[in-house]
């Protein structure tokens, strides 16, 4: 997992553009539209926005840790102890306003892009991650940034499908 599949420039461009793409997917949505959910069950648009901001915030710690100190291992045991739906409930995704989460996503992405552009060799740095139920593996900053860039795009697609299915 230490190699991404996109080039550094492609990944950085998509990563940096994520907040704008998300806001474009939300454009024109009435406030009540934030609470649209799939008919088969799942997260609302509001919950997706909070999930994206929190995920970026969590993985930003990996990126900064790896750039600053490649010794030891990175663990999210505290987070992986519970399913995503539990975190959505614990962090009140269903009721919070989205503006602070959108601002956090913008700030986090700008901060990380600046680091990656200014710190020589940051892109290739790796750190050991112990995934739940698996052995540890070395994971690169490139891989994590690409994962997060694609994560936003995947959920933007979910938002578009929700809007389409509800005619909003």
N, C-alpha and C positions, 0 to 999 in steps of 0.2 A: 504493500500500500504506500510505498514511498514515492511513487511516480503518479502524477496526474496524467490525464489523457489529452488535455488541452494545453496549448502553449501558455507561457507565462503572460504574454500580452493579451491573449484571448481570455484567459481566466481573470486577469485583473480588470479588464474592460467589463466583463459580465458581472463580476463581483461588485465593482463600483457602481454599475448601473442598476443593481438590484432594487434599491429603494425607489428610484424613479419608475422602474417597471411595475413595482407593487402599487405605487400611487396611481399610475395610469390604469391599472386593473380595477382600482377603487373609484376612479373618476366618475362622477355623476350618480354614484350610488346614494340613495336617500339614507338617512340615519337608521331607519328600520331595516334596511337591506343588510346592515352589518350582522344581523341576527338570523339571516337565512342559513339553513342547514340542508344537507342532502336528505331527500325523502327517506332513504334507507338508513339514516342515522349517520352521525359523524359531527365534526366540528363546524361551527358557524364561521363566517368570514371574520368576525371579530376575534374569535379564538385563534384562527390561523395567523392573523397579524401579530398577536401577542406571542404565539409560538415561534414565529420567525425571528422576532426581536430578541427573545430570550435565548433561542438557540445560538444566534450570532454572538450574543453577549457571553455565553458559556464558552464557545469555541474560540473567542478572542483571547481568553485566558491561555488556552493551549498555544496559540500563535505567539503571544508575548512571552510565555514561559520558554518556548522552544528557541526563540530568537535570543533570549537573554541567558538561558541556562539549559544546556542539553543533557545534563546529568540527571540520573534518577529516572522516574517514570511519571507519566501523567495519568491521573485516574479521575473518573467521574462516578466512583462507587456510590457516593451520596445521591447522585441523580438517577443512576441506573437501578437503584433499589425499588423504584416505583414506576409503574407504567405512565406513559405520556398523559393519559386522561387524568390520572391522579394529580400530576403537576398542574394541568389546566385548571383543575378544581382548587388546588392549594393556592395557586397564584391568581385566582379570580378572573380567569380569561373571559368568562361569559358576561361579566358586568362592567369591566373597566373600559374607559375611553381609549381609543386607539392612538390618539395624537402623541402621547409620551412614548409609546412603543415605536411609532414611526420615526420620531426624533432620535430615539436611541439607535435604531437601525442605521439611520443616516450618519450619526456621529461615529458609531462603531466601525462602519465601513470606511469612512473617510480616514479615521485613525489608523486602521490596519493598512490601507492602501499607502498612506504616507510612510509608515514603518517599512513596508516592503520596498518602496521606492528609494528610501534613504539609507537602509542598513545593508551594506554589502553582504551578499551570500545568504540573506535571510530566507530566500525562497527554497533553498535546498536543505536547510537545517531540518533535522529529524529528532524525534523524541519517542521513547517507548510508551505505548499505550497498552494497558491490560484491558481488553474488551471483556464484557460479561461472558463467562463460560468458555473462554478461549485463551490460548496462550498470548502473551504479549507480542507486539510487533512494532517495528520502527515505522513511524508515520511522519511524512514530510509536511512542512508548512504548505507547500504547493497543493498536496492532496486535500488538506483540510479547507483551504481557501476555495478550491474547485468544488469540493463537496457542498460548502455553504452557498456558493454561487448557484449551483444546480438546484439546491434545496429551495431557494426562493422561486426559481423558475417553475419548479414542480408545483408548488403551492399556488402560484399565480394561475397556472392551468386549472387547478381545483376551483379557484375563485371564479374564473371565466365560465367554467362548466356550471357552477352554482347559479351564477347570474343568468346564464342562458336557460337553465331548467326552470327558473322562477320568473323568467321574462323581465328581468330588471337590467 
